[in-house]
Amino acid sequence: MAPTIAPYLLYEDAGAALDLLARAFGFEEVLRHAGADGRVDHAEMRLGDGVVYLGGPGGDYRGPAKLGAATVLICVTVDDADATCERARAAGLEITEEPADQDYGERRFAARDPEGHVWFVSQPLRDVAPQEWGATTP
C-alpha cells in the first residue's frame, strides 16, 4: 500500500459537521461510529480521492472558535470554485475571502465553519512554474 495522509478534525458536534460538509462541499459520508451517548465519536468522509476523518473531542478540547484563532487550514480542490463558494455560503459557512485568481494558477476562496475550522477551496486554472510566483523547489 502506498503511504497516505488524511486530516483528523475534531468537532464538538461531529454529527452536525458531517451534514454541513456534505452540503457545503459535497463530501460523502463513508463511515460513522456513535458512542454510547449517541454522539458521533468517529466518522470518515470522502471527496474524490481525498478523505477526512472527524471525531468528537476529549474533555479538555478547545476548538478554533473557542480559541479565537485558526489552528489548521484544510485545502480542498474542486472543479468550480465560484459554484462551491455559493454552495458553502448557502450551507452556512462564513466566506472570509471571496473567490479570486491567485498568482500560482488557481482560483481560491476561504471559508470558516461554525466551529472555526478554516477551509481553503481552490480550482486549478493553469500550470504556473513555481519560480513564476516566487516559490522555489529543492
N, C-alpha and C positions, 0 to 999 in steps of 0.2 A: 504494500500500500504506500502511496506517495504521502509525504508529510502534508498536513493541512493546518490551518489556523481558523479559529472562529471566536468572535467576541461572546462573552457571557455577561449579559446585562442584568443587574438586579433592579427589580421593581417592587415597590410596596404592594401594588396590586397588579401582579403579573397577568391575571386573567383579563383585566381591562387593557393592559398593554398588548396582549395577543390580538384582541379585537381592533384596537387602534392601529397597529402596524399593518394589519390586513387591509383595513380601509384606506389608510394613508398612502401606503407604498405597494400594496399588492402582495405582501408576504403571505405564504401559505403555511398554515399550521401543520406540522408533521407529527408531533408527539406532545402529550400533556400528561403530567402526573400531579394529582392533588394530594395534599396531606390529609390527616385525619380530620382537620377542621374544615376541609372542603376548599381551602385556598390553594392556588397553583403554586407548587414549590419548585417545579422544573418543567420547562417546555422547550420545544425546538421549532424553528420556522425557517422556511426556505424562500429564496428569491433567485430564480435562475440557478446557477451553480453555487450560490452563496448560502451560508447557513448562519443563523444567530441563535444562541441559547438565551433563555430568560429564566429567572428564578426569583423566588421570594428571599428577602434578605434575613440575616440574623438579627438579634435584638439590638446590637449596637450600630446598626447601619444608619448612615446619613447620606441620602442621595443628593444629586447635584442641585435640585430645587431647594432643599433644606440648607445646603452649604452656600447657596447663592453664587455658585461658580460651576463652569463646565469641568467635568472630570475626565471626559473622553469624547472624541469626535468619531462618529460612526459614518463611514463613507459608503454610499450606495450608487451604483452605476445603472442608469436607465436609458431607454430609447428616446424619451421625450421629457426633458426637464421642466418645460413650461406646463405641460399637462399634469405631470406628477406634482408640481408645486400647487396647482389648483386643487388637486385631489387631497393633498396633505392639509391645505388650508381648510377645505370643507370637512375634513375629519377632525379638525380642532387643534392642529399643531400651530404654534406661533411661527410665522415666517420671519426670521431675523435678518435674512439677506434675500432680496428678490433675485430671480434668475438673471444672470449676467455672463457674458462671454469672458473667459479667462485667457491670459497670455499663453498658457500651456495647452490650449486647444480644446477645452471643454466648456460647456455651458453649465453653470452651477448655481444652486441656491442652498440656503441653510435654514433649518427649522429646529425648534425646540419642542419636545413633547411635554405633556403636563407634569411629568416627574423630573424634568430638567435635562434629560439626555439630548445632546445636540447631534443632529443628522445633517451631513453634507451630501447632497444629491447632485450627481453630475451626469451629463450627456456628452459622450465623445463627439467632437465636431471634425477635427482634423489632426493628423500626426504633426507634432512640432518637436524638433530636436531639443533635448534638454538645454543645450547651450544657447538656444534662441530665446529662452525665457529666464536665463540666469542660473540654471542648475548645472551641476557637474555630475559626472559618473565616474566610478572607480576605474 
